[in-house]
Amino acid sequence: MNDNQHSAEERARDHSFRRSTFVSQHSWLIYTFLTLLLWGGWGLVSKPVSDKLSAWQVQTISALGLLPVIGVLAFSKKLRGGTRPRRGFWLAFGSGVVGCLGNIAYYRSLGAGGKAAAVTPLTALYPIVTIALAIIILRERLNSVQSAGVLVSLAAMYFFNVGGDSAWLTPWLALALIPIALWGTSALLQKCASLDACSELATIGFLLGALPISLLTPLWVAMNWNLPVSTWALALAVGLLYGLGNLTLMFAYGTGGKASVVTPMAALYSIVTIPLAVVMLGERVTAREGLGIALAIGAALALSYEKPTHAADSQALSKSI
């Protein structure tokens, strides 16, 4: 072997080592971007299936897509971690139940004529409710960034009111306020769960919380099971993308990602949904809606910001929307 070949092999090994080191040190960032893509895809796919099925049926069928993710988590060796795992599990389970109801309202908003490009960033403002409840119940204080986010979110809600002069709230906008309230409550419960249980247990508890309502829905809502294969695929994809997003978020926290960084980044999943909705669904965004979208994205980023000293409190904060 000549010197040139030896030098080329050394450079190749050195490049491979640097690449593997970068991946291992920044795996949390990779998982965070995967969460953005998965939840952004969830927001996109939810629109066409909500136009075809009732919100209750979307939730029922999509819950089947959660089962593979729950199965993966069930084999985790860390499920017993945490100071009070049983209490943390039931808090997370309750979070999942409340979040499931929020999902139904979200699908209903899309089915009532809301655009995915508008409903998704608007409902991502749910941290405003989490913050309000945390102030009242946990005696937390807003930081300056979150305070600015509250004001910006109010402005965003105003610009999303694109209805006529006869009513302040358009039908889809009124429905979109429901998941903001429910997901915000769900996020607070999940935040409390993360203080008692490990992120794996909190995540599996949250996902399991979506199952009771989904399983009981056929008892009081008429369900049409004779659906085209494409509709089944879309509905199952809704649940799978939603569940996988929660899984990658857990991995982002577990591989060194700080909650004060990962949480606001994950809250920006609408930046994936919006361009895809415009290109793939043919949605058109007016100037006023565009301003509302921009304000909502900025507000979601600000509302999700937590100072590093409080980051541990949000380690298992899963997306309830």
C-alpha positions as CSV (number, residue, x, y, z in Angstrom):
1,M,0.0,0.0,0.0
2,N,1.5,3.4,-1.0
3,D,1.4,6.5,1.0
4,N,-1.4,8.1,-1.0
5,Q,-3.7,5.1,-0.4
6,H,-2.9,5.0,3.3
7,S,-3.6,8.8,3.6
8,A,-6.9,8.4,1.8
9,E,-8.0,5.6,4.2
10,E,-7.0,7.7,7.2
11,R,-9.0,10.6,5.9
12,A,-12.0,8.4,5.3
13,R,-11.8,6.9,8.8
14,D,-11.4,10.4,10.3
15,H,-14.5,11.7,8.3
16,S,-16.5,8.7,9.4
17,F,-15.5,9.2,13.0
18,R,-16.4,12.9,12.9
19,R,-19.8,12.1,11.3
20,S,-20.7,9.5,13.9
21,T,-19.6,11.8,16.7
22,F,-21.8,14.6,15.3
23,V,-24.8,12.3,15.1
24,S,-24.3,11.0,18.6
25,Q,-24.0,14.5,20.1
26,H,-26.9,15.9,18.1
27,S,-29.3,12.9,18.1
28,W,-31.8,15.0,20.1
29,L,-31.9,17.5,17.3
30,I,-32.5,14.8,14.7
31,Y,-35.4,13.4,16.8
32,T,-36.8,16.9,17.2
33,F,-36.8,17.4,13.5
34,L,-38.5,14.0,13.0
35,T,-41.1,15.1,15.5
36,L,-41.7,18.3,13.4
37,L,-42.1,16.2,10.3
38,L,-44.4,13.6,11.9
39,W,-46.7,16.1,13.6
40,G,-46.6,18.3,10.5
41,G,-47.7,15.2,8.5
42,W,-50.4,14.5,11.1
43,G,-51.8,18.0,10.6
44,L,-51.8,17.5,6.8
45,V,-53.4,14.1,6.7
46,S,-56.1,15.0,9.3
47,K,-57.7,17.4,6.8
48,P,-58.8,15.1,3.9
49,V,-59.9,12.3,6.3
50,S,-61.9,14.8,8.4
51,D,-63.7,15.9,5.2
52,K,-64.7,12.2,4.6
53,L,-65.5,11.0,8.1
54,S,-67.1,12.3,11.3
55,A,-64.6,13.6,13.9
56,W,-65.6,10.7,16.2
57,Q,-64.9,8.1,13.5
58,V,-61.6,9.7,12.7
59,Q,-60.6,9.4,16.4
60,T,-61.8,5.8,16.6
61,I,-60.0,4.5,13.6
62,S,-56.9,6.5,14.1
63,A,-56.5,5.1,17.6
64,L,-55.6,1.8,15.9
65,G,-52.5,3.5,14.5
66,L,-51.3,4.2,18.0
67,L,-51.0,0.5,18.8
68,P,-47.6,-0.1,17.2
69,V,-46.1,2.8,19.1
70,I,-47.7,1.6,22.4
71,G,-46.3,-1.9,21.6
72,V,-42.7,-0.5,21.2
73,L,-42.9,1.4,24.5
74,A,-44.3,-1.6,26.3
75,F,-41.0,-3.4,26.0
76,S,-39.0,-0.5,27.5
77,K,-37.0,-1.4,30.6
78,K,-37.5,2.0,32.1
79,L,-41.2,1.9,32.6
80,R,-40.8,1.6,36.4
81,G,-38.6,4.7,36.6
82,G,-39.6,7.8,38.4
83,T,-40.3,8.8,42.0
84,R,-44.0,7.9,42.0
85,P,-44.6,6.0,38.7
86,R,-48.1,4.8,39.5
87,R,-49.3,8.4,40.2
88,G,-47.4,9.6,37.1
89,F,-49.0,7.0,34.9
90,W,-52.6,7.9,35.9
91,L,-51.9,11.6,35.5
92,A,-50.6,10.8,32.0
93,F,-53.5,8.6,31.3
94,G,-55.9,11.4,32.3
95,S,-53.9,13.7,30.0
96,G,-54.5,11.3,27.2
97,V,-58.2,11.2,27.7
98,V,-58.5,15.0,27.7
99,G,-56.2,15.2,24.7
100,C,-58.3,12.7,22.9
101,L,-61.3,14.9,23.3
102,G,-59.2,17.8,22.0
103,N,-58.3,15.8,18.9
104,I,-62.0,15.2,18.2
105,A,-62.7,18.9,18.3
106,Y,-59.7,19.5,16.1
107,Y,-61.0,17.1,13.5
108,R,-64.4,18.6,13.8
109,S,-62.9,22.1,13.1
110,L,-61.3,20.7,9.9
111,G,-64.5,19.1,8.8
112,A,-66.4,22.3,9.4
113,G,-64.4,24.0,6.7
114,G,-61.2,25.0,8.5
115,K,-58.1,24.9,6.4
116,A,-55.2,22.7,7.7
117,A,-52.9,25.7,7.0
118,A,-55.0,27.8,9.4
119,V,-56.4,25.4,12.0
120,T,-53.1,23.7,12.8
121,P,-51.1,26.9,13.7
122,L,-54.1,28.3,15.6
123,T,-54.6,25.2,17.7
124,A,-50.9,25.1,18.4
125,L,-51.5,28.1,20.8
126,Y,-52.7,25.6,23.5
127,P,-49.7,26.5,25.7
128,I,-51.5,29.7,26.6
129,V,-54.0,27.6,28.6
130,T,-51.2,25.5,30.1
131,I,-49.5,28.6,31.3
132,A,-52.7,30.1,32.7
133,L,-53.4,26.8,34.6
134,A,-49.8,26.6,35.8
135,I,-50.1,30.1,37.3
136,I,-53.3,29.2,39.1
137,I,-52.6,25.7,40.2
138,L,-48.8,25.4,40.4
139,R,-48.1,29.0,41.3
140,E,-45.7,29.4,38.4
141,R,-44.8,32.7,36.9
142,L,-44.7,33.8,33.3
143,N,-41.3,34.7,31.9
144,S,-41.0,37.8,29.7
145,V,-41.0,35.7,26.5
146,Q,-44.2,33.9,27.4
147,S,-45.9,37.2,28.4
148,A,-45.1,38.5,24.9
149,G,-46.5,35.2,23.5
150,V,-49.8,35.7,25.2
151,L,-50.3,39.1,23.6
152,V,-49.2,37.9,20.1
153,S,-51.6,34.9,20.4
154,L,-54.5,37.2,21.0
155,A,-53.6,39.1,17.9
156,A,-53.3,35.9,16.0
157,M,-56.8,34.8,17.0
158,Y,-58.2,38.2,15.8
159,F,-56.6,37.8,12.4
160,F,-57.9,34.2,12.0
161,N,-61.5,35.6,12.2
162,V,-62.0,35.6,8.5
163,G,-65.8,35.3,8.6
164,G,-68.4,37.9,7.6
165,D,-69.5,40.9,9.7
166,S,-72.6,39.0,11.0
167,A,-70.6,36.9,13.5
168,W,-67.4,37.4,15.3
169,L,-66.5,33.7,15.2
170,T,-66.7,31.6,12.1
171,P,-67.9,28.0,12.7
172,W,-64.4,26.4,12.3
173,L,-62.8,29.0,14.5
174,A,-65.2,28.5,17.3
175,L,-64.5,24.8,17.2
176,A,-60.8,25.4,17.0
177,L,-60.9,27.1,20.4
178,I,-62.0,23.8,22.0
179,P,-58.8,21.9,21.4
180,I,-56.8,24.9,22.6
181,A,-58.5,24.6,25.9
182,L,-58.4,20.8,26.1
183,W,-54.8,20.3,24.8
184,G,-53.7,23.1,27.2
185,T,-55.2,21.2,30.1
186,S,-53.8,17.9,28.8
187,A,-50.3,19.4,28.6
188,L,-50.5,20.6,32.2
189,L,-51.5,17.0,33.4
190,Q,-48.6,15.6,31.3
191,K,-46.2,18.1,32.8
192,C,-47.3,17.0,36.3
193,A,-47.0,13.4,35.2
194,S,-43.4,13.9,34.1
195,L,-42.5,14.9,37.7
196,D,-43.5,11.5,39.0
197,A,-42.8,9.1,36.1
198,C,-40.1,8.6,33.5
199,S,-40.8,9.9,30.0
200,E,-41.4,6.4,28.6
201,L,-44.1,5.6,31.2
202,A,-45.7,9.1,30.8
203,T,-45.8,8.7,27.0
204,I,-47.3,5.2,27.1
205,G,-49.9,6.4,29.7
206,F,-50.8,9.4,27.5
207,L,-51.3,7.2,24.4
208,L,-53.3,4.6,26.3
209,G,-55.6,7.4,27.4
210,A,-56.8,7.8,23.9
211,L,-58.1,4.3,23.7
212,P,-61.2,4.3,26.1
213,I,-63.1,7.0,24.2
214,S,-62.1,5.5,20.9
215,L,-63.3,2.0,21.9
216,L,-66.6,3.2,23.5
217,T,-67.5,5.7,20.7
218,P,-69.2,3.0,18.5
219,L,-71.7,2.4,21.4
220,W,-73.3,5.8,20.9
221,V,-72.2,7.0,17.5
222,A,-73.2,5.3,14.3
223,M,-70.0,4.1,12.5
224,N,-69.6,3.3,8.8
225,W,-67.0,0.5,8.6
226,N,-67.5,-0.1,4.9
227,L,-64.9,2.5,3.8
228,P,-62.5,2.6,0.8
229,V,-59.0,1.3,1.4
230,S,-57.6,4.8,0.9
231,T,-59.8,6.2,3.6
232,W,-58.8,3.5,6.0
233,A,-55.1,4.2,5.2
234,L,-55.5,7.9,5.8
235,A,-57.3,7.4,9.1
236,L,-54.7,4.9,10.3
237,A,-51.9,7.2,9.2
238,V,-53.4,10.0,11.4
239,G,-52.9,7.8,14.5
240,L,-49.5,6.4,13.5
241,L,-48.1,9.9,12.7
242,Y,-49.5,11.2,16.0
243,G,-48.1,8.4,18.0
244,L,-44.7,8.3,16.3
245,G,-44.4,12.0,16.9
246,N,-44.8,11.5,20.6
247,L,-42.2,8.7,20.5
248,T,-39.6,10.8,18.7
249,L,-40.2,13.6,21.1
250,M,-39.5,11.3,24.0
251,F,-36.3,10.2,22.3
252,A,-35.4,13.9,21.8
253,Y,-35.6,14.5,25.6
254,G,-34.0,11.2,26.4
255,T,-30.9,11.8,24.2
256,G,-29.9,15.0,25.9
257,G,-32.3,17.6,24.4
258,K,-33.2,20.3,26.8
259,A,-37.0,20.8,27.3
260,S,-36.4,24.6,27.0
261,V,-35.2,24.0,23.5
262,V,-37.0,20.9,22.3
263,T,-40.5,21.9,23.4
264,P,-40.7,25.2,21.5
265,M,-39.0,23.7,18.4
266,A,-41.6,20.8,18.4
267,A,-44.4,23.4,18.8
268,L,-43.5,24.7,15.3
269,Y,-44.8,21.6,13.5
270,S,-47.3,23.8,11.6
271,I,-44.4,25.1,9.5
272,V,-44.4,21.7,7.9
273,T,-48.2,21.4,7.6
274,I,-48.8,24.8,6.0
275,P,-46.6,24.5,2.9
276,L,-47.7,20.9,2.4
277,A,-51.4,21.9,2.7
278,V,-50.9,24.6,0.1
279,V,-49.1,22.3,-2.4
280,M,-50.8,19.0,-1.8
281,L,-54.3,20.0,-0.8
282,G,-54.5,23.1,-3.0
283,E,-55.4,25.4,0.0
284,R,-55.1,29.1,-0.6
285,V,-54.0,31.4,2.2
286,T,-55.3,35.0,2.1
287,A,-53.1,37.9,3.3
288,R,-55.1,38.2,6.5
289,E,-54.8,34.5,7.2
290,G,-51.1,34.6,6.4
291,L,-50.6,37.3,9.0
292,G,-52.6,35.2,11.5
293,I,-50.5,32.1,10.7
294,A,-47.2,34.1,11.2
295,L,-48.4,35.5,14.5
296,A,-49.6,32.1,15.7
297,I,-46.3,30.4,14.9
298,G,-44.4,33.2,16.7
299,A,-46.8,33.0,19.7
300,A,-46.5,29.2,19.9
301,L,-42.7,29.5,20.0
302,A,-42.8,32.1,22.7
303,L,-45.5,30.3,24.8
304,S,-43.5,27.1,24.8
305,Y,-40.3,28.7,25.9
306,E,-39.1,27.8,29.4
307,K,-36.0,29.0,31.1
308,P,-33.3,26.2,31.4
309,T,-33.7,26.1,35.2
310,H,-37.3,24.9,34.8
311,A,-36.6,22.5,31.9
312,A,-36.7,19.4,34.0
313,D,-40.4,20.0,34.7
314,S,-41.3,19.5,31.0
315,Q,-39.2,16.4,30.2
316,A,-42.2,14.2,29.2
317,L,-44.4,17.0,27.8
318,S,-46.0,15.1,24.9
319,K,-48.1,16.9,22.0
320,S,-51.7,16.6,23.0
321,I,-52.9,18.1,19.4
